[in-house]
Amino acid sequence: MNLSEKESAAFSHLTLSQREEISQFPPALRSRTLTDLSSVRSDYGKVIAKAKIDAMVASIIGTGKVASWNTGYTEQGKLRAENYQAAFNPPVPESMLAERARKRDEEVKELAEVMRKSEGIVTSNLNGRGGFGD
């Protein structure tokens, strides 16, 4: 990606997913979006989303369909969500589903017991003093 110094500075402030999304944009839209990003201090996600929606509307008005770069990122996002889900709850054979559910129930019960025992009045942790704001 060929970026000007100002665009590169704006690009460096983005999160990894925002960088990935910007890299999917066509060059003209990417450049215009990075220029817009360089003029704001926060809410980068809103600027990127607005640019993407504006480009999608223009594409629908102009050609009657959504541009391929716009739908490709959506598919990539779906795959990423599936991967995150699989990392948290990996697939197991059906014979192990009942055991997994049992273990998770035990873990939840243990956590509930710990939380119940640890409920108390929160006070200052300084010696000889108690209460809030002492």
Secondary structure, DSSP 8 states (H G I E B T S, - for coil): ----HHHHHHHHTS-HHHHHHHHHS-HHHHHHHHHHHHT-SS-HHHHHHHHHHHHHHHHHHHHSS--HHHHHHHHHHHHHHHHHHHHHS----HHHHHHHHHHHHHHHHHHHHHHHHH-------STT--SS--
